[in-house]
Each structure stands twice: as C-alpha cells, then as structure tokens.
Amino acid sequence: MLSTVYTGTLHGLESQLVSVETDLAPGLPFLAMVGLPDITVREAKERIRSAIINSGYMFPAKRITVNLSPANTKKEGSHFDLPIAVGLLVSIGVIKEYAVKDYAFIGELSLTGCIHRVDGALPLVIGLKKCGIHKIILPADNAAEASPVKGVELYPAENLNMLVEHFDRTKEIFLYRKRNEMGYNKKERNHVLDYSDVAGQEQVKRAVMICCAGGHGMLLMGPPGSGKSMIAKRIPTVMPEMTYEECLEVTKIYSIGGRLSKALPMITDRPFRAPHHTVTGAALIGGGNKPMPGELSLAHLGVLFLDEFPEFNKNVLEMLRQPLEDSWVTIARSGGNFSFPCQVMLVAASNPCPCGYLGSRMHPCTCSQSQIHRYKSKISGPLLDRIDLHVPVLPVNYTDLSQKEKASFISSSDMRREVEKARERQLERYRKHSILFNAQLTSSLMKQYCKLDEKSEELMKSAFKTLSLSARAYSRVIKISRTIADLENSENIQPVHVAEALSYRVPDRNTKEFGE
C-alpha cells in the first residue's frame, strides 16, 4: 500500500515542504530510503523499527521504499523519524490515510516510541504554514517554542501510542493553546547591571544612547581600567524592547542552532554576544559541514561585543566586512548557499597601543613605534570605516569615583526612556518601509528623510574635505545626525546635530593625551 504524509526540511532559515511517500511491496524484508537523505535520516530506519515494535505494532516484513520528495533537495535532521513512522503505520492500516491528509509531522523517535524534541521546530512550523498546512503534530517539548506562530494548530505528542489514539479517536491530543506571544508574556525588566554603576563617563553614555537609538556600531578606545568593558556590557539595559516580529526572527536563529529548550522557548531580550578573541572564523561568522549560524547571527537585532579588538585574528576580523555592510551572512557549500541575518550593533573595545598607555600623562607608554604600528594595523581601514562612532574613553577622575550616591549618575532607565522615544519616532517615520531604525536607511530613503539645510550642507562639505571622509563615512555621519535629531525631538537635522555626529569620526583622536 502506498501512503503520503507531510513534513518539512530546513535550508538555512527557510523551510520547504517534503512529502514522505511510503510503499510496501512483496519481497525480502528491506527498508530503502531515497530522496537525498543525510546520514541522520538514513539511520532513522533502525530507530523507527524499534519504536514501532516497542509501541505494540507489527513492523511489516516486506520490501519498504520511502521516498522523500522533492528528490533533488537534501534532507537533514532527526525530525524525519516521526513522519516516516506515521507513513509506515498508514501503510499497514494502523492509521487511516484520510485522517492524516491535513497534518504535518516533526519529531525524533526513541527506541521505546517516545517522541523527543528537535532543533529548528519554529522555522519548520513557519515554513509548513506558508505551504498551507495548519495542523502540525510535534514533540511536546517543542510546543512552547512553536507556539508564537499564529494561524496554526499544534498537537503536542509524547509517544507513538498517543498519536495513534488521536487518529482513531480513542483519545484525542489536546490542542496546544498557550500562545507564547509578547502581548501575554511581557515582563518588567530587572537588569542586575545599570549605568548608574558607571562613575562619570557622561560623554560616553551619550554616545551609547545614540547607538542604541539608531542601531549604530561603536568603537570604544581608551587606556586599561577606564571602563570600556563595563560600559559595553550595560548596553542591553538601554536598548528598547523587542517587538513580537523581532522576537520571532531571533528565536528562529536560536532554534536551528539548537539553543532553545523547554525552559527557554522564546528569545524576548535582545541578544548580547561577547566571543573571546581566540574565536575561529566559522564560530564568528557561521559555517560547518551543515552550515549553522555563528556569533554574528546569534547577535542579530542585538549587540556583538568584541573586547580587545586588535587581539582577534586579522583574517577573522576581515570576514566581518561584507556581513556588516549587507546585514546578511551567506555561506556557500556544495549543497547550496545558506543565508543568515546579522543586523547587529557592533561594539568593539581597544587599547590605543599594546601597553595601553599611548598618549597618557599618568603612565608612560613603553611601546616602540613598530609595536604601535603593528598593533594598529591589525584593524584595517575598511573595517574601521564600517564602525559608525569612534569614542574615546578617558580615565575617570577621583571626584567621580568618590561619589557615594549612585543617583548622581545617569541610570539605564533614564537613558532607555530617551532611546525609546527616539525609536518611536523612527517607527512612525518608517512605518511604510521595512526598516526599524536609522542605521538601516538606504541611499534613496536618506534623500527623503535626512535632508540637510544650507548651513548643515556647508558644514558637511567642509568636513568631507578636511577629514578625508569616504562615501560610506559620509552616509553614516548623516544617519548619526538623523538619530541625534530624533533624540533631541527635532523634525529636521540641524548644524549642531551634524557637528556632534562629525565629532565621532575625527581620525586619530585617540592618539591624543588621555590625561585629565
């Protein structure tokens, strides 16, 4: 008997519908799988055989052919166990074929017939919905993860017996109704870290507000102990809350990477990733035999913090150039191209020289000119040009450090309040476009929303020549000016906004003295 059931396969973040066709024919007992299954799928036949027998059903002693269609697409993942097992149960008459025609199945089987959680359940469910399937049976441990998808019916199953009873109407599986949506799950932020812990550094905090409001990247440069890492680690406390769509997009990335669990079914806080400087290119950008998202994509819509920036392998850093410009990582393999989003706020921290005290009046620099040159040359000009704000972090003076009252310093909640107001203005301004913040502005949209008056134009013209700005740096200054105007609740960009934006692009500003 021939049967057909449905499931999906992942290609990067996208899901494609797969028909699992099962045919029983006379002949020596054998189970053959065709349709480009990978080794995980080919091994499924042993798990399926034991799962069906240990669940109390007869495994057919016939020649079995399982075709995974379309046959020209590689099938990967343990989630094919369940649809193949259901196809066999339909073929031997345990389950009626008409009962499963509107369903899709995903899940890994144990030898006892239990259905275990799988990676990538969320993008699989989203893809199946796009293909017109709205009833999905999946592992109970994946139900909360897939529940944010609207317009689908999720039936969490724990074992094969439970699934069979559902289709013969003996005991139906309850529809999963607990929707894990932002509207139901919003909670008050309670960060342990706060900018009120940072003594002084008000100018740097101002730069942080600009970055968070417009989604701009920044380079923090200063001597050891000036607070660069401390400032960077508190950036998530200032960033605005994620929208429901943003949560769904980030959760998809974590889902295919196997980083979700029953306890953490949905990412609701903006990611903050801080890889060590020994990270490999594949771990940072993504890759592997089966391409998976790297730290850059795991930081999507959040912060990628690279501490000790020049200590990273130069070749690894150069891999960031194209993804930072395109906001996508594309990994080419023999099986095709895999793309992962990476709209990140890159935050890097660096000392001005190997010893860290170049230009300091308090500590003499012990580095030779060749050491300084070699240290700085690890970060190329094109990569620096892609970082929006270059911010010096000066040593904190004693007066600020001796302040006993935290209330005297600006707090994260105060900064976030201003950032959220600026983000609201951007969401309203760009409601007709598929962008969320100023850093995403294209050239055509910049002409529409970032017009400069005559004085601002003159200032930019003078600075362009004086500072030797590139075309990329020019556009980034304009975007930063737009963000500063939003923070100041100004509809138009003023010369003062342009001047402040330009102050973050002054070359070699960090070779000046770091003294007080």
C-alpha positions in Angstrom: 0.0 0.0 0.0 1.2 3.5 -0.8 0.8 6.3 1.7 1.8 10.0 1.8 2.4 12.2 4.8 4.0 15.7 5.1 6.9 17.2 6.9 9.5 19.9 6.2 13.2 20.4 5.7 15.4 23.3 6.6 17.6 25.2 4.2 19.3 27.8 6.4 16.4 29.7 8.0 13.9 28.7 5.3 11.7 25.6 5.4 10.5 23.6 2.4 7.6 21.2 2.3 8.5 17.5 2.0 6.2 14.6 1.0 7.1 11.3 2.7 5.9 8.6 0.4 5.9 5.0 1.7 5.3 2.0 -0.4 5.1 -1.7 0.7 5.8 -4.4 -1.9 6.3 -8.2 -1.8 9.9 -9.3 -1.4 12.6 -9.8 1.1 12.3 -7.5 4.2 14.2 -4.4 3.5 13.8 -0.7 4.1 15.2 1.6 1.4 15.2 5.5 1.7 15.6 7.7 -1.4 15.4 11.4 -2.0 18.9 12.6 -0.8 18.6 11.7 2.9 21.7 12.5 5.1 23.2 10.0 7.5 20.9 11.1 10.3 17.8 10.4 8.2 19.3 7.1 6.9 19.9 5.9 10.5 16.2 6.6 11.3 15.1 3.2 9.9 16.7 1.4 12.9 15.0 3.8 15.4 11.7 3.6 13.6 11.7 -0.2 13.6 12.3 -0.5 17.3 9.9 2.3 18.1 7.0 0.7 16.2 7.7 -2.8 17.6 8.1 -1.5 21.2 4.9 0.5 20.9 3.0 -2.7 20.3 2.6 -2.7 16.5 3.8 -5.1 13.8 6.6 -3.9 11.7 5.9 -5.0 8.1 8.1 -7.9 6.8 8.0 -6.6 3.2 10.2 -4.6 0.9 9.7 -1.0 2.0 10.6 2.1 0.0 10.5 5.6 1.5 10.8 8.5 -0.9 11.4 12.0 0.4 10.1 14.4 -2.3 11.3 16.6 -3.8 14.2 14.2 -4.5 16.7 16.9 -5.6 16.8 18.6 -2.1 19.0 17.3 0.6 17.1 16.1 3.7 18.7 16.7 7.1 17.7 16.3 10.7 16.2 13.8 13.1 12.7 15.3 12.8 12.1 12.9 9.8 11.7 10.0 12.2 8.1 10.7 13.1 6.7 11.3 9.6 8.4 8.2 8.3 7.0 6.1 11.1 3.5 7.6 10.5 3.8 6.7 6.8 4.6 3.1 7.8 1.7 3.0 10.2 -0.7 4.3 7.5 0.7 1.7 5.0 -0.1 -1.2 7.3 -3.5 0.2 8.2 -2.9 1.2 11.8 -3.8 4.8 10.9 -6.3 5.7 8.2 -4.8 7.8 5.4 -7.7 10.2 5.2 -7.1 11.1 8.9 -3.6 12.4 8.3 -4.0 14.2 5.0 -4.3 17.7 6.6 -1.5 17.2 9.1 2.3 17.6 9.0 4.6 15.8 11.4 8.0 16.6 13.0 9.8 14.7 15.8 12.6 12.3 16.7 11.8 8.8 18.0 13.4 6.9 20.8 13.6 3.1 20.7 10.7 3.0 23.1 8.4 5.0 20.8 8.7 8.3 22.7 8.8 11.5 20.7 11.8 13.7 21.5 12.3 17.4 20.8 14.2 18.5 17.7 16.1 21.6 16.6 14.6 24.0 14.2 10.9 23.4 15.2 10.0 27.1 14.9 11.2 27.7 11.3 9.8 24.4 10.3 6.3 25.3 11.6 6.5 28.7 9.9 7.5 27.1 6.6 4.7 24.5 6.8 2.2 27.2 7.5 3.4 29.1 4.4 2.8 25.9 2.4 -0.8 25.7 3.5 -0.6 23.2 6.3 -2.2 24.4 9.5 -2.3 21.2 11.7 1.0 20.0 13.0 1.9 17.2 15.3 5.2 17.8 17.1 7.1 16.8 20.3 5.6 18.1 23.5 8.9 19.8 24.4 8.8 21.8 21.1 5.2 23.1 21.6 6.1 26.2 23.5 8.8 27.1 21.1 6.5 26.8 18.0 3.5 28.5 19.8 4.3 32.1 18.7 3.3 31.2 15.1 -0.2 32.4 14.5 -2.7 30.6 12.4 -1.6 27.0 13.1 -2.9 24.2 15.3 -0.3 22.5 17.3 -0.8 19.0 18.7 2.0 18.0 21.2 2.5 14.2 21.2 4.7 12.3 23.7 4.8 8.9 22.0 3.5 6.9 19.1 0.6 5.3 21.1 -0.7 8.8 21.9 -0.5 9.7 18.2 -2.4 6.5 17.1 -5.1 7.0 19.7 -5.6 10.6 18.4 -6.3 9.4 14.8 -8.6 6.5 15.7 -10.5 8.9 18.0 -9.8 6.8 21.1 -8.2 9.6 23.0 -7.5 12.9 21.1 -4.4 15.0 21.7 -5.4 18.4 23.2 -4.7 21.4 21.0 -1.9 23.5 22.5 -3.5 26.8 23.3 -0.9 28.6 25.4 0.4 31.2 23.0 3.9 32.4 23.8 3.4 35.9 22.5 4.8 39.2 23.6 1.3 40.5 24.5 0.9 37.7 27.0 4.5 37.4 28.2 5.7 41.0 28.7 7.6 41.3 32.0 9.3 44.2 33.8 13.0 44.5 33.1 15.1 43.7 36.1 18.7 44.0 35.0 21.5 43.5 37.5 23.8 45.8 35.6 23.0 49.5 35.4 24.7 52.6 34.1 24.3 54.2 37.5 27.2 51.9 38.5 29.5 53.7 36.0 31.2 56.7 37.5 31.4 59.7 35.3 31.8 59.0 31.5 28.8 61.1 30.7 30.0 61.7 27.1 30.4 58.0 26.5 26.9 57.4 27.9 25.7 60.0 25.4 27.3 58.0 22.6 25.7 54.8 23.9 22.3 56.5 23.7 22.9 57.5 20.1 24.0 54.0 19.2 21.0 52.3 20.8 18.5 54.8 19.4 19.7 54.4 15.8 21.2 50.9 15.8 24.7 52.2 15.1 28.0 50.5 15.9 30.8 52.0 18.0 34.5 51.6 18.9 35.5 52.4 22.4 39.2 53.3 22.7 41.0 54.1 26.0 43.6 53.0 28.5 43.2 50.0 30.8 40.7 50.5 33.6 38.8 53.4 32.0 35.6 51.3 31.9 35.3 50.2 28.3 34.1 46.7 29.0 31.9 47.9 31.9 30.2 50.4 29.6 29.7 47.8 26.8 28.2 45.1 29.0 25.5 47.5 30.1 24.3 48.4 26.6 21.4 45.9 26.6 19.9 47.7 29.6 19.4 50.8 27.4 18.2 49.1 24.2 14.4 49.2 23.5 12.2 46.2 24.0 12.0 43.8 21.0 8.8 43.8 19.0 6.9 40.5 18.6 8.3 40.2 15.0 11.8 40.8 16.2 11.5 38.1 18.9 10.2 35.6 16.3 13.1 36.4 13.9 15.8 36.0 16.6 14.1 32.8 18.1 14.3 31.2 14.6 18.1 31.6 14.6 18.4 30.1 18.1 16.0 27.3 17.2 18.0 26.0 14.2 21.2 26.3 16.3 19.7 24.1 19.0 20.0 26.8 21.6 16.3 26.7 22.8 14.9 24.5 25.5 11.6 23.8 27.2 12.7 26.4 29.9 13.7 29.0 27.2 11.2 28.5 24.3 11.4 32.1 23.0 14.0 34.9 23.0 12.5 38.0 24.4 15.6 40.0 25.3 18.0 41.5 22.8 21.0 39.2 22.3 24.4 40.2 23.7 27.2 38.0 22.4 30.8 38.5 23.5 33.1 35.9 21.9 36.7 35.5 23.1 39.4 36.9 20.8 40.5 33.3 20.1 37.2 32.6 18.2 37.6 31.0 14.8 36.1 32.4 11.6 33.4 29.6 11.4 32.4 30.2 15.0 32.1 34.0 14.5 30.6 34.2 11.0 28.9 30.7 10.8 29.7 27.6 8.9 30.5 23.9 9.3 29.6 20.9 7.1 26.0 21.6 7.9 26.0 25.5 7.9 24.9 26.9 11.3 24.7 30.5 12.5 27.7 31.9 14.2 28.1 34.5 16.9 27.4 37.3 14.4 23.9 35.9 13.5 23.2 34.9 17.1 23.6 38.6 17.9 21.0 39.6 15.3 19.0 42.6 16.4 21.2 42.8 19.5 24.9 43.5 20.4 28.0 41.8 19.2 30.8 42.9 21.6 34.4 42.3 20.6 36.6 43.1 23.6 40.3 43.5 23.0 39.5 44.2 19.3 43.1 44.1 17.9 43.8 40.8 19.6 41.4 39.0 17.3 42.9 37.2 14.3 43.1 39.8 11.5 41.7 37.3 8.9 38.7 36.6 11.2 38.0 40.3 11.6 38.2 40.9 7.8 35.3 38.4 7.5 33.1 40.9 9.2 33.3 43.5 6.4 30.7 42.2 4.0 28.2 41.0 6.6 28.3 44.3 8.4 27.5 46.1 5.1 24.8 43.7 3.9 23.4 42.6 7.2 23.4 39.0 5.9 25.9 36.2 6.1 25.9 33.9 3.1 27.7 30.6 3.4 28.4 28.7 0.2 28.5 24.9 0.3 28.2 22.1 -2.3 24.6 21.6 -1.2 23.8 25.3 -1.9 24.0 28.7 -0.4 22.8 29.3 3.2 21.9 32.8 4.4 21.5 34.0 8.0 20.6 37.6 9.0 23.0 39.6 11.1 21.6 43.1 11.7 23.9 43.7 14.7 25.1 46.6 16.7 28.9 46.0 16.7 30.6 47.3 19.8 34.4 47.0 19.9 36.8 47.9 22.7 40.5 48.6 22.2 43.5 50.0 23.9 45.5 52.6 22.0 48.6 50.5 22.0 49.9 47.1 23.3 50.7 48.5 26.7 47.6 50.6 26.7 49.1 54.0 27.7 49.8 55.7 24.5 49.2 59.5 25.0 48.7 59.1 28.7 50.2 61.7 31.1 49.8 59.4 34.1 51.6 56.3 32.7 54.5 56.4 30.3 54.0 54.3 27.1 56.6 51.5 26.8 55.8 50.5 23.2 58.1 51.1 20.3 56.8 52.7 17.1 56.9 49.4 15.3 54.9 47.7 18.0 52.3 50.5 17.9 52.1 50.3 14.1 51.8 46.5 14.2 49.1 46.7 16.8 47.0 49.3 15.0 47.5 47.6 11.6 45.5 44.5 12.9 42.3 46.6 12.3 42.1 47.6 8.6 40.8 50.9 7.4 37.8 49.4 5.6 36.7 47.7 8.8 37.1 50.9 10.9 35.2 52.8 8.2 32.2 50.5 8.8 32.1 51.3 12.6 29.8 54.4 13.0 31.1 56.0 16.2 34.7 56.2 17.4 34.5 57.1 21.0 37.5 57.9 23.3 37.0 56.6 26.9 39.1 58.8 29.2 40.3 57.8 32.7 37.8 58.6 35.4 38.8 61.4 37.8 38.8 61.0 41.6 35.9 63.3 42.1 33.6 61.0 40.1 34.9 57.8 41.7 34.5 59.1 45.2 30.8 59.9 44.7 28.9 57.7 47.2 25.4 58.3 45.7 24.6 56.4 42.5 21.7 58.8 42.0 24.2 61.4 40.9 24.9 59.4 37.7 22.5 58.9 34.9 20.8 55.4 35.1 19.9 52.9 32.4 16.2 53.6 32.8 16.8 57.3 32.2 18.8 56.5 29.1 16.4 53.9 27.8 13.5 56.3 28.2 15.1 58.7 25.8 16.1 55.9 23.4 12.6 54.5 23.3 11.2 57.9 22.4 13.6 58.2 19.6 12.8 54.7 18.4 9.1 55.5 18.4 9.7 58.5 16.1 11.6 56.2 13.8 8.9 53.5 13.7 6.3 56.2 12.9 8.5 57.8 10.2 9.3 54.5 8.5 6.0 52.7 9.0 5.6 52.4 5.2 9.1 50.9 4.8 10.6 47.6 6.0 13.1 49.2 8.4 13.1 49.7 12.1 15.9 52.3 12.8 18.1 54.9 11.1 21.1 52.6 10.6 19.0 50.6 8.1 18.3 53.6 5.9 19.1 53.1 2.2 20.5 55.8 -0.1 17.1 56.6 -1.5 15.5 56.8 1.9 18.3 59.1 3.2 17.4 61.6 0.5 13.8 61.5 1.6 14.3 61.6 5.4 17.7 63.1 6.0 17.6 66.4 4.2 20.2 69.0 5.3 19.6 72.7 5.4 22.1 75.1 3.8 24.3 75.6 6.9 24.4 71.8 7.6 25.3 71.2 4.0 28.2 73.7 4.2 29.4 72.0 7.4 29.4 68.6 5.8 31.1 69.9 2.7 33.9 71.4 4.7 34.3 68.3 6.9 34.3 65.9 3.9 37.4 67.5 2.6 39.1 68.2 5.9 38.6 64.8 7.5 39.0 62.9 4.1 35.7 61.1 4.6 34.8 58.2 2.4 31.4 58.0 0.7 30.4 55.3 3.3 31.6 57.6 6.2 29.6 60.4 4.7 26.4 58.5 4.7 27.0 57.2 8.2 27.5 60.7 9.5 24.2 61.7 8.0 22.4 58.7 9.6 24.0 59.5 13.0 22.9 63.1 12.6 19.3 61.9 12.0 19.5 59.8 15.2 20.8 62.8 17.2 17.9 64.9 15.8 15.5 62.2 16.9 16.9 62.2 20.4 16.5 66.0 20.5 12.9 65.6 19.2 13.8 67.7 16.1 12.0 67.0 12.9 14.9 68.4 10.8 18.6 67.9 11.1 20.3 71.0 12.4 24.0 72.0 12.1 24.6 71.2 15.8 23.4 67.6 15.1 25.8 67.3 12.2 28.7 68.7 14.2 28.1 66.2 17.0 28.0 63.4 14.5 31.2 64.5 12.9 32.9 64.6 16.3 32.7 60.8 16.4 34.5 60.4 13.1 37.6 62.6 13.8 40.7 60.5 12.8 43.5 59.8 15.3 41.6 61.4 18.1 42.6 58.6 20.4 46.4 59.3 20.0 45.9 62.5 22.0 46.6 62.6 25.6 44.4 60.6 27.9 45.3 62.7 30.9 42.9 64.9 32.8 
